[in-house]
Amino acid sequence: MNRSDLKQIDREDPMASFRDEFFLPEGIIYLNGNSLGAMPLGAIQRARKVVGEEWATGLIGSMNSAGWFELPLTLGRKIAPLVGAKPNEVVITDSTGINLHKVLAAALQMQPDRRVIVMEGSNFPTDNYMVEGLLIQLGDGYRIRYAEADGLMAAIDEDVAAVCITHVHYKTGHVLDMAAITERAHAMGAAAVWDLCHSAGAMPVDLNACDVDYAVACTYKYLNGGPGSPAMLFAAERHHGKYLQPLTGWFGHKAPFDFDRDYHPAGDIRQMLSGTQPIVSLSLAEVGIDIMLRADMRDIRVKSMRMTNLFIKLVEQRCGEFGIKLASPRDASSRGSQVSFYHQDAYPVVRALHDRGVICDFRSPGNIRFGFAPLYNSYADVWDAVEKLYDILKTGVWKEVKYRKRSLVT
Ligand SMILES: Cc1ncc(COP(=O)(O)O)c(C=O)c1O
């Protein structure tokens, strides 16, 4: 297999035309859609509309006439099929961490006599931090029981109030078995709360088939919602009106424009909202979501698995002798849409890759993380990225002092 074979595969790729809907800067191989998705070209037009028309001329009237007030629910209805939810079970609002705070607080009300939350210690830290913060507020003996993937099932016993974990591991890309872990949680009487940051838009997810209670996900990665775009929040319909999220702002009130003195919660997914929404960001997020809705999630998964398999094979063939080791599952079905390699000097290698137009990221202490977005990455991208990596490792150019200086964001 050589580059021209891969160009041919790209020409035959049924998803190839999606690439034209994104702005990809000349000379850049963007393998970082697992941090921030590429910009859909339609976002520029949408930005002009929301700012230049809806805000500029519609002013406050756009709350009604441009559908601003309903936007978190409108987008929730759109995203729902991508994660196996019903249209009335999802909203797009706030950040992933804030949504996690809200849903976990609600989930803990399901088992008021229990005090243990099971989490994966190596999870993306914000989840753990947000839960620590929630527990400070709750006091009363609440605590986190940390376990790693292979010990999760055993950690879920009858003391556990909720299991709060991430579907696809942010560093390794390892996929946890959502159905089995949720089943175990329920068998022990615990709620199941999932973080889908690295799975929403990257692979099929079926929250209701797995009987999940609550879930969150960001929209700025594989859903291409834009920097800081608001996050997804899923609450199973059976819990609506029963358990309250605690950030009880007026948007979650059953009649916000009655301006009651007291909080009376909406009996549906609206209760998961807190306050005035970031309309510009929400509007831009819709553009990415609309593109994703036109793709078939099964095709996305097939292409993602092919690209990551090819990448692993080529990196090991070309770069294996330079101290680089696979840090992701080898079996594609246990892996999300990213591949992580360990290298002792991962940071300068990543910086040298950036300098040569390959955008990936570094995750401490030694992971080089490459994200593959089937909507806009091509098989030729995979080849070219490996060739650049080979060149950097072979020449040792990454050893230059300039590549050692840490940026604020890695
Ligand atoms: C698994 C996971 N959860 C949460 C977040 C981020 O949360 P927030 O959007 O609140 O910053 C990330 C960010 O990369 C993540 O990978």
The ligand as a MOL file (V3000), in Angstrom:
LIG
                    3D

  0  0  0     0  0            999 V3000
M  V30 BEGIN CTAB
M  V30 COUNTS 16 16 0 0 0
M  V30 BEGIN ATOM
M  V30 1 C -13.8900 13.2280 28.9810 0
M  V30 2 C -13.9740 14.7120 29.0700 0
M  V30 3 N -14.8700 15.2820 29.9050 0
M  V30 4 C -14.9650 16.6280 29.9980 0
M  V30 5 C -14.1720 17.4600 29.2320 0
M  V30 6 C -14.2290 18.9590 29.2790 0
M  V30 7 O -15.2340 19.4820 29.9950 0
M  V30 8 P -15.6250 21.0260 29.8340 0
M  V30 9 O -16.3370 21.1640 28.5250 0
M  V30 10 O -16.4830 21.2840 31.0050 0
M  V30 11 O -14.3650 21.8240 29.8480 0
M  V30 12 C -13.2480 16.8980 28.3590 0
M  V30 13 C -12.3860 17.8030 27.5490 0
M  V30 14 O -11.5990 17.4720 26.7590 0
M  V30 15 C -13.1430 15.5020 28.2880 0
M  V30 16 O -12.2460 14.9440 27.4690 0
M  V30 END ATOM
M  V30 BEGIN BOND
M  V30 1 1 1 2
M  V30 2 1 2 3
M  V30 3 2 2 15
M  V30 4 2 3 4
M  V30 5 1 4 5
M  V30 6 1 5 6
M  V30 7 2 5 12
M  V30 8 1 6 7
M  V30 9 1 7 8
M  V30 10 2 8 9
M  V30 11 1 8 10
M  V30 12 1 8 11
M  V30 13 1 12 13
M  V30 14 1 12 15
M  V30 15 2 13 14
M  V30 16 1 15 16
M  V30 END BOND
M  V30 END CTAB
M  END
